[in-house]
């Protein structure tokens, strides 16, 4: 089985985790979800035989490296400041990386190594402010359609409303 390693089980990872688990058998995937909160990771994999939940401090180089070394692809849903730690390990162990954040200067500095190792580093690609704004408008339009009135709206740019948080 191909090991997919996903760092971060927060609300924005829910749909992705569900998708990966729903397709795991057909695609021959085993998903390992790593989060600082073990119970959150366990809740997200929902007892799937294709999922494993693990918890450790992402700053623990040994643990992080051990899990990245065994993955075919790594997905980081961590806060943007932590992507570069994961990216460095992915380059070192020749692993592909997907993130939900823009390419920062630290990851950009790895461009030559990434290219030389023929790795795919797929980072956020200009969907912001598109998808998050469309998602917000869908919710706002739904509220208006039900006769509701919006009295305040704050955007935290780049954040999608998790499906389980909708009303």
Secondary structure, DSSP 8 states (H G I E B T S, - for coil): -EEEEEE--SGGGHHHHHHHHHHHHHHTEEEEEE-SSHHHHHHHHTT-TTEEEE---TT-HHHHHHHHHT-SEEEE-S-GGGHHHHHHHHHHTT-EEEESS---HHHHTTHHHHHHTT--EE---S-TTHHHHHHHHHHHHHHHHTT---------SS----GGG--
